Amino acid sequence: QQQVKQSPQSLIVQKGGISIINCAYENTAFDYFPWYQQFPGKGPALLIAIRPDVSEKKEGRFTISFNKSAKQFSLHIMDSQPGDSATYFCAASYASGTYKYIFGTGTRLKVLA
Amino acid sequence: DTGVSQNPRHKITKRGQNVTFRCDPISEHNRLYWYRQTLGQGPEFLTYFQNEAQLEKSRLLSDRFSAERPKGSFSTLEIQRTEQGDSAMYLCASSLPGDANSGGKLFFGSGTQLSVL
């Protein structure tokens, strides 16, 4: 019940295309859902986050779509660029308390020039 | 202050040796976390400090692992009698207490890559 399932494991997108990464969770007590971007040799960096009281959040080219009833959320990267090539992790946590994040297994994105 | 700092960046050790890693969080952050990340996986929570108090430990943190945060500033993670299964990236993160809007954003360091031979 603590797991966050992420798909696909890897993704190849042409420059200018849309990258879509999906995550699903079981624990309805989760109430904070961030996405992190990680480049090789670096720690994860917060990209965008959403709370379950909204269905969509957009920041620049990055959008989170959230479906509370289905317990699913997804990251959309519009106009994907080669510089977006990285590993993306979804996560879930409780907004109160320790903020202990449960991470998905990651999606390796490659954007072709 | 430019972010969370971790030292060393890489550590190679022989099985059975003890190792210690250091994390310097963002200065005003009172919360500090240790995570472990193995190849192809997401980070896994190990332990969490609020100021100098260690408030939660994962079952992943065996008794060979110990973490401290004296005076609520930097933190150390020690692994005694290392095993090959300990090989991983050890990530430190820090945050301010979250609020109803932010949920507590975690800022990660670049990690310490441990290789146990």
Chai-1 contact restraints between the chains, C-beta under 6 A:
chainA,res_idxA,chainB,res_idxB,connection_type,confidence,min_distance_angstrom,max_distance_angstrom,comment,restraint_id
A,Y32,B,G103,contact,1.0,0.0,6.0,A-B,restraint_1
A,K42,B,S110,contact,1.0,0.0,6.0,A-B,restraint_2
A,G43,B,L91,contact,1.0,0.0,6.0,A-B,restraint_3
A,G43,B,F108,contact,1.0,0.0,6.0,A-B,restraint_4
A,G43,B,G109,contact,1.0,0.0,6.0,A-B,restraint_5
A,G43,B,S110,contact,1.0,0.0,6.0,A-B,restraint_6
A,G43,B,G111,contact,1.0,0.0,6.0,A-B,restraint_7
A,P44,B,F108,contact,1.0,0.0,6.0,A-B,restraint_8
A,L46,B,K105,contact,1.0,0.0,6.0,A-B,restraint_9
A,F89,B,G42,contact,1.0,0.0,6.0,A-B,restraint_10
A,A95,B,G103,contact,1.0,0.0,6.0,A-B,restraint_11
A,T98,B,Y48,contact,1.0,0.0,6.0,A-B,restraint_12
A,T98,B,E56,contact,1.0,0.0,6.0,A-B,restraint_13
A,Y99,B,G98,contact,1.0,0.0,6.0,A-B,restraint_14
A,Y99,B,G104,contact,1.0,0.0,6.0,A-B,restraint_15
A,K100,B,F45,contact,1.0,0.0,6.0,A-B,restraint_16
A,F103,B,G42,contact,1.0,0.0,6.0,A-B,restraint_17
A,F103,B,P43,contact,1.0,0.0,6.0,A-B,restraint_18
A,G104,B,G42,contact,1.0,0.0,6.0,A-B,restraint_19
A,T105,B,Q41,contact,1.0,0.0,6.0,A-B,restraint_20
A,T105,B,G42,contact,1.0,0.0,6.0,A-B,restraint_21
A,G106,B,G42,contact,1.0,0.0,6.0,A-B,restraint_22
